[in-house]
Amino acid sequence: MSVSPNEIKRVKSQGFLLNRSTDNFSGRIITENGVLTAAQMRCLSEAAAKFGNGTLTFTSRLTVELPGIPFEKIEDFKAYVAQEGMVTGGTGSRVRPVVACKGTTCVFGLYDTQALAKEIHDRFYVGYAGVTLPHKFKIAVGGCPNNCMKPDLNDLGIVGQRVPKFNPEKCRSCAKCAVESGCPMKCVAVENGKPVFDSEICNNCGRCLKACPFGAMEETETLYKVYVGGRWGKKTRVGTPLNRLFTREEVLDVVEKAILLFKSKGETGERFGSTVDRLGVEKVEKMLISDNLLKRKEEILEQVTIGGASC
């Protein structure tokens, strides 16, 4: 290898990963929330031909990698994509690029997932860029309980929710209840001419809210279910759902508390799910509901942490 191990490590921290059996690298472009403009896509296509091997690949974290970039062209490549406001990164023991499903445009989406993902990106991927964690920390934003983005297999996952709200005064006691027949979870039963909801089965998908032609189902605000400690790979762990739903502002606070908890209580080399299991789910949930972590934010951020992520 003509590129030294120290240089390989240095550029990896900037989002350039060595291509196997070569001296070339893949430059990882951060998309913030999985969205690129047409101008940015043109820029990347041109950059792939100019600096790389002419191809683009897409990662599971909704980033774009351009393979085949020679070491000596890395700085020129960074300057070229910066013309369209793009940067490289997404590696190391820190908050990783945020992934979001297409809930912004999806017929099943309960809110603007891309807007929430962008806010999380700005506050915690960019805002916490210099914060070393015990390992990588992945965040996924899902628009509904279909869970296309698999939020519960991320260190922290967010899923949109709409809790059914029934207005009996508008119910006409139809012979065939549209709310009952339209529920994909089959959690609605008609009793005495009125729909009754089984909260143990209902997943708050919101499909019932527009089912009644007489408006007996009323619109509700979007709330958010949060999973903590999910992981996929060599070792798997399904994320633990917190016991309550959160507003948008609350969910942003929970994200920050989880990052601070991981930094303050995590051990080098362990993923957040292992931290959750070691401390105990009940204790972790209390810490995430309380504001104590936010009050200790400056103290926690000054704490020296050695990262253990190798990929």
N, C-alpha and C positions, 0 to 999 in steps of 0.2 A: 504494500500500500504506500502510495506517495504522500497521502494525507496522514498526518500524525494523529494518534489517538486523542490527544488533547484538543486538536482542532476539530475532530469529529464530534467530540463531546460539546465543544463550544457552539458549533453551528446547530447541533441538535437542539440545544436550548432555545434557538431562534426559530425552530420549526423546519430544519433541513435534516432529513433522515437518509443515511447512507443506503444506496442501492446495493443489494447483495452482489458480491464478487466484482465490484467495480469501484472506481474512484468518484463516481457521480452520486448526486443526491436528489431526493424528491423534496420540492418546496411545498410546504403545507399552508394553504391560504385559509384564513379564518373567515367564515361567512356571517358571523354574528348570530344569525337566526335561521340559517339555511336559505337565505335569499340573496341573489346576485342580480344586478341590473344587466340589461343587454350590453351596455358599454363595458361593464366589468367582464362579462363573458367574452366579448371580442378581444379585450386586452389580454385575458388569460390564454385564449387561442393563439394570439400573436406571440405571447411570451413562450408558450410551449414550443412553437416553431423556431423562435429566435434563440432561446437559451437551453431548451430541453430536447427530448426525443420526439416531439410533435404530438404527444398524447396527454390527456388529462384523466385522472382517476378520482373517484368519489369515495370518501370514507364513511364509515357507519356513524360518525359524529357530524355529518353534514359539512365537512370541510372538503376542499379540493386540493389534490396533490398533482404537481407537475414533475414527472420523473426525468432523469437523465441530465440534470444540471451539473456541469463541471464545477469543482470547488472554486476555481478562479472566477467564475461568472456569478457567484452567489450575490455579491453586493450589487452588481449591475441588474440582476433579476429583481432584487428588492426595490431598487429605485424605479424600475420600469412599472411594476404593479402598483407602486405607491401613487403613480399618476392618476389612478382611478380610485384612490382611497383604500387600497387593500394592503393587508399586512400578513406576515407569516407568524406561526407560533403553534400553540396547542400541545406542548409536551411538558414533561416534568411533574414534580410533586406539588401541584397547585390546582386551582380551579381550572377545569378543562372547558373547551368550547361547549356552549349550551346547544342542545338539540331540541327542535320543536316539530310537532306534526303540522299538517296543513290545515289545522282547525280554523285558520283565518278565512279560508275560502270553502272548506268542506261543509256539506249539507248537515253533517252531524256535529260540527264544531259548536261549542257552547260559548266561545269567546275568541278574541283575537290572540291566538297563540304566538304569532310572530312578534307582536308588539310586546307581550310579556317577556318573551325570550330575549328580545333586544334590550329591554330594561335590565334583566338579570345579567346579560352580557356586559352592559356598561357599568353596572354597579359592582359585579363580583368577578367577572373574567378580567376586565380592564382595571377596575378599582382595586382588586386584590392581586394584581399581576406580580407584585413583589413579595407576596406572602407565601412562604414555604410551608407546606402541610406535610403530615407524616407519609402521605401517598397521594396519588391523583384523586380528584374529587369531581365526579360527573353529575350533571344536572340535566334532567329531561322534562320537557313541558308538553303535556298531552291535553288535547282539546275536549275529550269526552271519555267515558268509560270503555270505549272500544279499545283503548290502550295501544293504538298502532305504534306509538313511539316506545312502548314498553317502559313507562316511567318507573314501574316497581322493580326494574332490574338495574337501576342507577343508584348512585350513592344518595341522591335526593330526587324524588319524582313528584311532579305536580299534575293533578288530573282535574279538569273542570267538572263541576257538579251543578245540577239544578234540582232542588228539592221540590217534589210535587206539592202544590197548594190547591186544595179543592174548595170551591164555593158551593155549598149545597143549595143556596137560594137560586142559583142559575141552572141547577140540574133539572131536566125534564123527565127523568126516570124512563129513558128510552127502552124499548123492548130489546134492542141490541145496543149495548153501551160501546161507543167508539173508543172510549178510554181503555176499557177492558180488552177489547179485541186488538187494539193498536199497541199494547204494551209488549215489547220484545222480551221482557224478563218474566212475563206471566205472573206479575206480583199483584195484579188487581182482580178482585172478586166483587161481584155485585150482590149486595145484601139489602133486602127491603127496597130494591130499586135504586140504590145508591152505590157508587164504587167505593170499595174499602181497600186501602193500600197496606201491603205487608212490608214494613220497613226493613225486615231481615233479608228480603229478597231484592227489593228495589235498589238499583245502583245509581239512581239520580241522573239518568241519561237525558232527561228533559223531553223525551219523545212524546210524552203524554200531554205536554203543555198546550199544544195546538190541536189536539185530537178532537176535543168536544166542539161541535158546531155551535153550541149555545154559550160558549165561553165559561163553562163551569170550572175549567182548569185555568188558573191565573198565572201570568208570567212572574217569575221570581228572579232575584239577582243571581249572578254567577258566584258560586263559592268554589273553594278549592280543597281537594283531598291531597294530603301529603304523605308520601312513603319515604321512609328513611332506611339506609343501610342495605339497599339492593346491590347486587353484584352479579356479573356474568363473566364466564371465562373458565380458567382452570378450577376455580372454586366458585360455586354459585350460592346465592342467598336471595330469596325473594324479600323485597323491602317490607318493613313493618309499617302498616298504616297508623297514623296518629288518630286518637280517639275522637277528634272533633274536626269540623270543617272550618275553613278560614276565609276571611275576606282577602281582597287583593293586597291591601297594605299589610295585613297580618302575614300573608304567605311570604312576602318579601322579607319581613323580619325573621320568619322561621328559617329561610334560606341563610341569612347572615348568622343567625344563632347556631345553625348546624355547622357552618364553616368554622366559627369560633370554638364551638365545642370540640370539633375534630382537632383543631390546632392545639387546644389546651389539654385535652385528655387522650388524644391518640398517641400511639407508640410508633416509632419509626418502622416503616415497612408494612404496617397493617392498614387495610382498607377500613372505611367508616363502618361497614357492617360488623367487622370484628370488634371495633370500639363499642358499638351499640351492644353487642352480645356480652362483652367483658364487663361493661358498666351495669347492664341490665336495662331492658326496654322501659320499664316503669320509671327508673331514675332519669333516663335520657329524655323521656317525654316531659317530665316535670321541668327539666332544664330548658327544653325548647319552648315550653309555655311561659315560663318565668322570663322576666326581663333582666335577670342578673348577668347573663352573658354579655348583653349589650352595654350594661353599666361598666363591665370590666373590659370592654373592647380594647382600649389603649394598652392596658396591662397585658392582655393576651397577645396582641400584635407585636409587642416588644419581646415576647418569649422566643428564645432560640429553639428552632425546630430543625431536625435533620431529616430530609426527605428520603423516601425509600423506593420511589418509582424508578423502574428500569426501562420502561417503554412509554 
